[in-house]
Amino acid sequence: MAGIGFELRRHLREETYTGMLRAYVVAGVVGSGPWVISISSMLVIGAMSTRLNLSPELITPFLATVTYLMATSLTLSGALQLVFVRFIADRLFEKQEQAVAPNLLGALAVTTGVSALLGGLVTTFTFEGHLAYRIFLTLAFVTLSNVWILSVLLSGVKAYRSVVAVFGLGYGLTVVLALVLSRFGLAGYLAGFVIGHAVMLFTMLVLVLRRYPSSRFIAFEFLIPKNIFPELALTGGLLNAAVWVDKFVFWMNPVTSEPVIGPIRYSVVYDVPIFVAYLSVIPGMAVFFVRIETDFAEQYEQFYVAVREGDTLDELYRLRVGLVAAAKSGIYDVFRIQGLTVVVLLIVGERLLALFGIPAFYTYLFQIDVVGVAFQVVLLAALTVLFYLDCRKVVAYLAGFFAFANLALTILTQQLGPRFYGFGFLGAAGITSLLALSLLSRRLERLDYETFMA
């Protein structure tokens, strides 16, 4: 399962600058590749449509629709993602690989049913006319919800390269088909989006079925109460909601948004800088993957193998010290590199936005968002280590706090005026990340007690 870790360690063992660079490039691609590919693809569609004069008036409605699809499908599927991946991880630990494929098909069936029902209801009662658009909107919602289940499963079994390759293939098709079908209007853009993501969905499904063959067709064992961890369901839903809630606040406020189609709105002032700012996650995610998948993963495995096999107390103490040191060193490196990235982007932010053809007046909000995104990267690193330590309730509380803080502070900063836009997200991410680091530090100090008394 730790194939990416082996590859990163192989590059690092060369002890050369080239080997180290290759390790960080691989880590950056697998760590943030899907997110970067998706954002970049939408920017390319917008830029190419405008340059080629392919219905440029439809670009804003299309991009706003895609953004809503991403936000709602991630939040809906988030409640199942972590529960399902934990179920699969437990089955793989027990060497029950035949349980993967039938339960995956069961999870996809549940996701398809729920998303189709919700998508159908929303498009039926909140949109008027645009029949083709509503059909493709529902299909896109169902397809995306299933894509997130499959991508998180492949990431959970460390098939990061496969995820990046599939996202590259799918979004490449999405860009081409959206531009080709743009002559059919907004429905044509969405049709290209649906076809590209359908290719992603079925490609990932084939990868999983080939890797984990089974004699059974479909199973729903992941829904048996003893296999469900409620904290993971809460975490998955709340964490996705936390990431998107500030965007929804800006979308729902008539002062900061404009209507597009049906209930879909977009924020002229907020959307562009926040999504471009998310491209800054690449350096931090690269360092995070290198440290977590090499030093920390090795120390973690050695410590818990020693626990399970009943090693001596002195050896357990030694391994615990190594594990704690690897965790703290990894998060410190993430903090340091992401901080350096923030400093660079604060200096060159205006010129960077100009490369995307984005007006300079977005620079101020872009700089605020870059700092907020940096705190979010640190938060994700801390949550990942807490997940390794099986601190499910702690992570659920942190996800809930992040969601509430982002909602409350974003509403507050809107009341304070435009100069404070973005500080709600920044404050929520900053406070939650510092709280997560504090709780993680306390848990690492009590690791012996927590391990044996849990």
KEDOKE-966802 format. One record per residue (C-alpha): x, y, z negated. Coordinates in steps of 0.2 Angstrom, whole numbers, plus 5000, padded with zeros to 4 digits. Each point is the difference from the previous one (the first is absolute). Layout:
! KEDOKE-966802
[[X, Y, Z]]
...
***
This chain:
! KEDOKE-966802
[[5000, 5000, 5000]]
[[5015, 5012, 4997]]
[[5006, 5000, 5018]]
[[5002, 5019, 5001]]
[[5010, 4999, 4984]]
[[5012, 4988, 5008]]
[[5002, 5011, 5015]]
[[5003, 5016, 4990]]
[[5013, 4991, 4989]]
[[5009, 4993, 5015]]
[[5003, 5018, 5007]]
[[5005, 5006, 4983]]
[[5013, 4986, 4997]]
[[5010, 5007, 5015]]
[[5005, 5014, 4988]]
[[5002, 5012, 5015]]
[[4990, 5016, 5004]]
[[4993, 4992, 5015]]
[[4993, 4986, 4991]]
[[4993, 5011, 4987]]
[[4992, 5011, 5013]]
[[4992, 4985, 5008]]
[[4993, 4994, 4984]]
[[4992, 5017, 4997]]
[[4993, 5001, 5018]]
[[4992, 4983, 4998]]
[[4993, 5005, 4983]]
[[4994, 5016, 5007]]
[[4991, 4992, 5015]]
[[4992, 4986, 4989]]
[[4996, 5011, 4986]]
[[4991, 5015, 5009]]
[[4999, 4993, 5018]]
[[4981, 4997, 5001]]
[[4996, 5017, 4992]]
[[5012, 5009, 5011]]
[[4994, 4991, 5016]]
[[4982, 5004, 4996]]
[[5003, 5019, 4997]]
[[5012, 5002, 5014]]
[[4988, 4991, 5012]]
[[4986, 5012, 4996]]
[[5011, 5015, 5002]]
[[5006, 4993, 5017]]
[[4981, 4997, 5006]]
[[4997, 5018, 4995]]
[[5015, 5007, 5008]]
[[4998, 4990, 5016]]
[[4982, 5004, 5002]]
[[5003, 5018, 4999]]
[[5015, 5000, 5012]]
[[4991, 4989, 5013]]
[[4984, 5010, 4997]]
[[4990, 4984, 4996]]
[[4985, 5007, 4991]]
[[5010, 5010, 4988]]
[[4984, 5006, 4992]]
[[4997, 4982, 4994]]
[[5017, 4998, 4991]]
[[4994, 5008, 4983]]
[[4984, 4989, 4999]]
[[5010, 4985, 5004]]
[[5014, 5003, 4988]]
[[4987, 5005, 4986]]
[[4991, 4984, 5004]]
[[5016, 4989, 4999]]
[[5004, 5009, 4983]]
[[4983, 4996, 4993]]
[[5002, 4982, 5006]]
[[5017, 4998, 4992]]
[[4994, 5007, 4983]]
[[4984, 4991, 4998]]
[[5006, 4983, 5007]]
[[5015, 5001, 4988]]
[[4990, 5004, 4985]]
[[4987, 4987, 5004]]
[[5012, 4986, 5003]]
[[5012, 5005, 4986]]
[[4989, 4992, 4987]]
[[5003, 4983, 5009]]
[[5017, 5002, 5006]]
[[5010, 4998, 4983]]
[[4988, 4987, 4994]]
[[5002, 4989, 5015]]
[[5019, 5002, 5001]]
[[5002, 4995, 4982]]
[[4989, 4985, 5004]]
[[5011, 4995, 5014]]
[[5016, 5004, 4991]]
[[4994, 4988, 4986]]
[[4996, 4986, 5012]]
[[5017, 5002, 5009]]
[[5009, 4999, 4983]]
[[4990, 4984, 4997]]
[[5006, 4993, 5017]]
[[4982, 5000, 5006]]
[[5003, 5008, 5017]]
[[4985, 4991, 5008]]
[[4989, 5012, 4990]]
[[5006, 5016, 5009]]
[[4992, 4998, 5017]]
[[4982, 4995, 4995]]
[[4999, 5013, 4986]]
[[5007, 5013, 5012]]
[[4985, 4996, 5012]]
[[4989, 5001, 4985]]
[[5007, 5018, 4995]]
[[4998, 5006, 5018]]
[[4982, 4993, 5000]]
[[4996, 5010, 4984]]
[[5008, 5016, 5006]]
[[4992, 4999, 5017]]
[[4983, 4997, 4993]]
[[5001, 5015, 4987]]
[[5009, 5012, 5012]]
[[4987, 4996, 5014]]
[[4986, 5003, 4988]]
[[5006, 5016, 4993]]
[[5006, 5006, 5017]]
[[4984, 4996, 5008]]
[[4990, 5009, 4987]]
[[5011, 5016, 5000]]
[[5000, 5002, 5019]]
[[4981, 4996, 5001]]
[[4995, 5013, 4987]]
[[5013, 5014, 5001]]
[[5003, 5002, 5019]]
[[4988, 5005, 5013]]
[[5002, 4995, 5018]]
[[5017, 4994, 5006]]
[[4995, 4982, 5001]]
[[5017, 4994, 5008]]
[[5010, 5010, 4987]]
[[4990, 4993, 4986]]
[[5003, 4982, 5006]]
[[5018, 5002, 5002]]
[[5001, 5010, 4983]]
[[4993, 4984, 4991]]
[[5011, 4988, 5010]]
[[5015, 5011, 4995]]
[[4995, 5000, 4982]]
[[4998, 4981, 4999]]
[[5016, 4997, 5010]]
[[5010, 5012, 4989]]
[[4994, 4992, 4984]]
[[5005, 4983, 5006]]
[[5017, 5007, 5006]]
[[5004, 5006, 4982]]
[[4996, 4983, 4993]]
[[5012, 4991, 5012]]
[[5014, 5013, 4999]]
[[5000, 5000, 4981]]
[[5001, 4981, 5000]]
[[5015, 5000, 5012]]
[[5008, 5013, 4990]]
[[4997, 4990, 4984]]
[[5009, 4985, 5007]]
[[5014, 5011, 5006]]
[[4996, 4999, 5019]]
[[5004, 5018, 5001]]
[[5008, 4999, 5018]]
[[4985, 4992, 5006]]
[[4989, 5014, 4993]]
[[5010, 5013, 5008]]
[[5001, 4991, 5017]]
[[4981, 4998, 5000]]
[[4997, 5018, 4996]]
[[5012, 5005, 5013]]
[[4991, 4990, 5013]]
[[4983, 5004, 4994]]
[[5003, 5019, 4999]]
[[5009, 5000, 5017]]
[[4984, 4993, 5008]]
[[4989, 5012, 4990]]
[[5010, 5015, 5007]]
[[4999, 4993, 5018]]
[[4982, 4995, 5000]]
[[4994, 5015, 4991]]
[[5008, 5011, 5014]]
[[4994, 4989, 5014]]
[[4982, 4999, 4993]]
[[4999, 5018, 4995]]
[[4990, 5004, 5016]]
[[4985, 4991, 4992]]
[[5000, 5013, 4986]]
[[5002, 4998, 4981]]
[[4993, 4982, 5002]]
[[5014, 4996, 5012]]
[[5013, 5006, 4987]]
[[4993, 4989, 4987]]
[[4999, 4985, 5012]]
[[5018, 5001, 5002]]
[[5003, 5002, 4982]]
[[4989, 4984, 4997]]
[[5008, 4990, 5013]]
[[5018, 5004, 4994]]
[[4995, 4995, 4982]]
[[4991, 4985, 5005]]
[[5016, 4994, 5008]]
[[5009, 5004, 4984]]
[[4987, 4990, 4990]]
[[5000, 4984, 5011]]
[[5019, 5000, 5001]]
[[5002, 5001, 4981]]
[[4987, 4986, 4998]]
[[5010, 4989, 5013]]
[[5016, 5003, 4990]]
[[4992, 4995, 4984]]
[[4991, 4985, 5007]]
[[5016, 4993, 5008]]
[[5010, 5003, 4984]]
[[4988, 4992, 4989]]
[[4990, 4986, 5009]]
[[4986, 4992, 4991]]
[[4987, 4986, 5003]]
[[4986, 5010, 4993]]
[[4991, 5014, 5009]]
[[4993, 5013, 4987]]
[[5000, 5001, 4981]]
[[4995, 5013, 4987]]
[[5011, 4994, 4986]]
[[5007, 5017, 4997]]
[[4982, 5005, 4994]]
[[5000, 4987, 4986]]
[[4999, 5011, 4984]]
[[5016, 4992, 4993]]
[[5010, 5005, 5015]]
[[4994, 5018, 5000]]
[[5010, 5013, 4990]]
[[4988, 5015, 4998]]
[[5015, 5012, 4996]]
[[5007, 4996, 5017]]
[[4983, 5004, 5009]]
[[4999, 5016, 4990]]
[[5018, 5005, 5004]]
[[4998, 4997, 5019]]
[[4984, 5010, 5001]]
[[5006, 5014, 4988]]
[[5017, 5002, 5008]]
[[4994, 5002, 5017]]
[[4986, 5012, 4994]]
[[5014, 5010, 4991]]
[[5010, 5002, 5016]]
[[4985, 5007, 5009]]
[[4989, 5009, 4988]]
[[5009, 5017, 5002]]
[[4997, 4999, 5019]]
[[4981, 4996, 4997]]
[[4999, 5015, 4988]]
[[5007, 5011, 5014]]
[[4989, 4992, 5013]]
[[4984, 5002, 4990]]
[[5003, 5018, 4996]]
[[4992, 5011, 5013]]
[[5013, 5014, 4996]]
[[5015, 4989, 5005]]
[[4992, 4989, 5013]]
[[4990, 5000, 5016]]
[[4987, 4987, 5007]]
[[5005, 4989, 5014]]
[[4987, 4987, 5003]]
[[4987, 4993, 4989]]
[[5006, 5000, 4982]]
[[5018, 5001, 5005]]
[[5009, 5016, 4996]]
[[5018, 5005, 5001]]
[[5011, 5013, 4991]]
[[5010, 5012, 5011]]
[[5010, 5006, 4986]]
[[5004, 4983, 4991]]
[[5000, 4985, 5012]]
[[5015, 5004, 5011]]
[[5013, 5004, 4987]]
[[4996, 4986, 4988]]
[[5001, 4986, 5014]]
[[5016, 5007, 5007]]
[[5007, 5001, 4982]]
[[4997, 4981, 4998]]
[[5013, 4997, 5013]]
[[5013, 5005, 4987]]
[[4997, 4983, 4991]]
[[5013, 4991, 5011]]
[[5016, 5004, 4990]]
[[4992, 4996, 4983]]
[[4991, 4984, 5006]]
[[5017, 4994, 5008]]
[[5009, 5002, 4984]]
[[4986, 4992, 4991]]
[[4999, 4985, 5011]]
[[5019, 4997, 4999]]
[[5001, 5001, 4981]]
[[4984, 4991, 4996]]
[[5003, 4986, 5013]]
[[5018, 4997, 4996]]
[[5007, 5005, 4982]]
[[4983, 5000, 4991]]
[[4993, 4984, 5009]]
[[5015, 4990, 4996]]
[[5001, 5006, 4981]]
[[4981, 4997, 4999]]
[[5001, 4982, 5007]]
[[5015, 4995, 4989]]
[[4992, 5007, 4984]]
[[4983, 4991, 5002]]
[[5008, 4984, 5006]]
[[5010, 5000, 4984]]
[[4984, 5003, 4990]]
[[4990, 4986, 5009]]
[[5015, 4988, 4998]]
[[5004, 5004, 4982]]
[[5017, 5008, 5001]]
[[5010, 5005, 4985]]
[[4995, 5016, 4991]]
[[5017, 5008, 5003]]
[[4997, 4997, 5019]]
[[4983, 5007, 5000]]
[[5006, 5016, 4991]]
[[5014, 5001, 5014]]
[[4988, 4998, 5014]]
[[4987, 5012, 4992]]
[[5013, 5014, 5000]]
[[5004, 4997, 5018]]
[[4982, 5000, 5005]]
[[4997, 5016, 4990]]
[[5015, 5008, 5008]]
[[4995, 4995, 5017]]
[[4983, 5007, 4998]]
[[5006, 5017, 4993]]
[[5014, 5002, 5013]]
[[4987, 4996, 5014]]
[[4988, 5013, 4995]]
[[5014, 5013, 4996]]
[[5006, 4998, 5018]]
[[4983, 5002, 5007]]
[[4998, 5016, 4989]]
[[5017, 5006, 5006]]
[[4998, 4997, 5019]]
[[4982, 5006, 5001]]
[[5005, 5016, 4990]]
[[5014, 5003, 5013]]
[[4987, 4997, 5014]]
[[4989, 5013, 4992]]
[[5014, 5013, 4999]]
[[5004, 4997, 5018]]
[[4982, 5002, 5006]]
[[4997, 5016, 4990]]
[[5015, 5007, 5009]]
[[4995, 4994, 5018]]
[[4981, 4998, 4998]]
[[4995, 5014, 5012]]
[[5012, 4994, 5014]]
[[4994, 4982, 4997]]
[[4981, 5005, 5002]]
[[5005, 5010, 5016]]
[[5006, 4983, 5007]]
[[4982, 4994, 4999]]
[[4993, 5016, 5007]]
[[4993, 5004, 4983]]
[[4999, 5019, 4995]]
[[5011, 5007, 4988]]
[[4986, 5006, 4988]]
[[4999, 4982, 4995]]
[[5017, 5000, 4992]]
[[4995, 5005, 4983]]
[[4988, 4986, 4997]]
[[5011, 4988, 5009]]
[[5014, 5004, 4987]]
[[4988, 4997, 4986]]
[[4994, 4983, 5007]]
[[5017, 4994, 5003]]
[[5004, 5002, 4981]]
[[4983, 4991, 4996]]
[[5004, 4986, 5012]]
[[5017, 4998, 4992]]
[[4992, 4997, 4983]]
[[4988, 4988, 5008]]
[[5015, 4989, 5007]]
[[5007, 5000, 4982]]
[[4983, 4995, 4993]]
[[4999, 4986, 5013]]
[[5018, 4994, 4995]]
[[4995, 5000, 4981]]
[[4983, 4991, 5004]]
[[5009, 4986, 5010]]
[[5012, 4996, 4986]]
[[4985, 5000, 4988]]
[[4992, 4988, 5012]]
[[5015, 4989, 4999]]
[[4999, 5000, 4981]]
[[4981, 4995, 5002]]
[[4994, 5016, 4991]]
[[4983, 5000, 5009]]
[[4991, 5010, 4987]]
[[5013, 5013, 4999]]
[[5000, 5002, 5019]]
[[4981, 5001, 5000]]
[[5000, 5014, 4987]]
[[5013, 5010, 5010]]
[[4990, 4998, 5016]]
[[4984, 5006, 4992]]
[[5010, 5015, 4992]]
[[5007, 5004, 5017]]
[[4983, 5000, 5008]]
[[4992, 5011, 4987]]
[[5015, 5012, 4998]]
[[5000, 5002, 5019]]
[[4982, 5004, 5001]]
[[4999, 5011, 4985]]
[[5016, 5010, 5004]]
[[4995, 5002, 5019]]
[[4983, 5007, 4995]]
[[5009, 5012, 4988]]
[[5013, 5006, 5012]]
[[4986, 5003, 5013]]
[[4992, 5012, 4988]]
[[5016, 5009, 4997]]
[[5002, 5004, 5018]]
[[5011, 4996, 5016]]
[[5016, 5004, 4991]]
[[4997, 4985, 4989]]
[[4995, 4987, 5014]]
[[5010, 4984, 4999]]
[[5005, 5003, 4982]]
[[4986, 4988, 4994]]
[[5007, 4985, 5009]]
[[5018, 5005, 4995]]
[[4995, 5002, 4982]]
[[4990, 4983, 5000]]
[[5014, 4991, 5008]]
[[5013, 5008, 4989]]
[[4991, 4997, 4983]]
[[4996, 4982, 5005]]
[[5017, 4995, 5006]]
[[5008, 5007, 4984]]
[[4987, 4991, 4990]]
[[5004, 4984, 5009]]
[[5018, 5002, 4998]]
[[4998, 5002, 4981]]
[[4989, 4984, 4999]]
[[5012, 4990, 5010]]
[[5014, 5005, 4989]]
[[4991, 4995, 4985]]
[[4995, 4983, 5008]]
[[5018, 4997, 5005]]
[[5006, 5003, 4982]]
[[4987, 4988, 4994]]
[[5003, 4987, 5014]]
[[5005, 4986, 4988]]
[[4985, 5002, 4989]]
[[4988, 5002, 5015]]
[[5007, 4985, 5009]]
[[4998, 4988, 4986]]
[[4985, 5007, 4991]]
[[4989, 5003, 5016]]
***
